[in-house]
């Protein structure tokens, strides 16, 4: 079935649209859970156990179905004490929209988690356990095609309106209908029964044992349907008119509301003092557009911001003192090289040539060059720590084999266009990384013509003729490995099937269907390991580095963490 593999377009490429043209004008009066810092790698499997559905194991997200879990109501209680001052965050923002059914970016995950609550949350203590949020209980049938959620009767939107099943139905059907970047998360929904205001019954068109994990994704947050419809919100992209309103207003049930947004400047959130759960510690959160890690460090050390979100390894050196705390944690984010044999100029990228490119790279050296060794190499497009990655053979340089493969291919004077976006993400400067890749490939006779461009230029090029060799990054949307197959695998409608212009691999599609229909955690892990190896063998996506993250804040900020689904949950932060 094609629909089950429908997946997002790339989040940052999408940010060049409406937000750029409407962001300033639409402003109001005023833009991936603790991973233990002691672990050497991201081995806390991200894929989720649950407190409200009976069975699932780590590394899956599957559930067979349900007993009631303890519900604390709304967001988990914040750490530390409250403050009468705003929390100020330095961040290079990538906002593409603030419409809850269109937003899709790293910053959007933070915004959505703070303003629009999901039915299921993720426990910040272990990055694996699904916990109650708007729902107190969730169950499924044995076939994983029918899912039932009992809503918390106490839950209310910021305007006091009760959260009902009709709001869930509207939110998810609108997400599905608008066909936005995150619509793949609900592509299998067939019907939603909202007959009982406190019970949501979802029927899927095919089995999906990852559905509870997908429901945890911040992009499945619930919107006040009456408020949204009053502003022209519909499930039809040809008639929906609500996006400009959402750039200046919010209609969620979360611990914060939108106060104002100025594109290229700041995003302001205001505490929802009528919040139905435990109230947030800060009266206001201000995210300041701050592009460079050096500038973020300066602002943090001088005390003009409380948190700096994109500190790189070199900039982090020497930062910690009595006023500033920096903690290095493993992440599930990564930067990768992509090879597109179907792109214009990429015809010589045969399987042997692609394998030669993979074997020509010096992965430990790339790790040192990009992040100063603060991270790990990654074998597969499924990141370290997710289901299916344990025991995979790591990437290893083999220059002799690379040269033999190129010689056997008969190809000579191999030269490829290597257009890439001018990014610096997770401490990785793309220009530095691509220059090193260029140098290492030159040693085996492959020439890359580097062409760093703005993301809008890059997006236009890859969507038209394609790009033979490029670099990109990825962060998780939720805790199940299926998302990586849906995005990177050679399955129908995946993003990289589209961009590489490669034919579908039926065995990968069949394995993904099997994974969705399988509930046993160990069995699912085995299936995803087969898929991980299949994507390695595709030689289309070559992970370069899985970097550590640096959680940098003033020493009096409590509750700092990294979330596999939501980046940073503002409601968990406090001040000592």
Beta strands, then each sheet from edge to edge (+ up, - down):
strand 1: 49-50
strand 2: 87-91
strand 3: 120-122
strand 4: 129-132
strand 5: 135-140
strand 6: 146-151
strand 7: 189-193
strand 8: 199-204
strand 9: 256-262
strand 10: 266-271
strand 11: 284-289
strand 12: 307-308
strand 13: 324-329
strand 14: 334-339
strand 15: 375-376
strand 16: 414-421
strand 17: 424-425
strand 18: 428-429
strand 19: 446-453
strand 20: 469-474
strand 21: 541-547
strand 22: 549-554
strand 23: 557-558
strand 24: 574-575
sheet 1: 1+ 4+ 3-
sheet 2: 9+ 10- 11+ 2+ 12+ 22- 13+
sheet 3: 5+ 6- 8+ 7-
sheet 4: 15+ 21- 14+ 20-
sheet 5: 16+ 19+
sheet 6: 17+ 18-
sheet 7: 23+ 24-
end
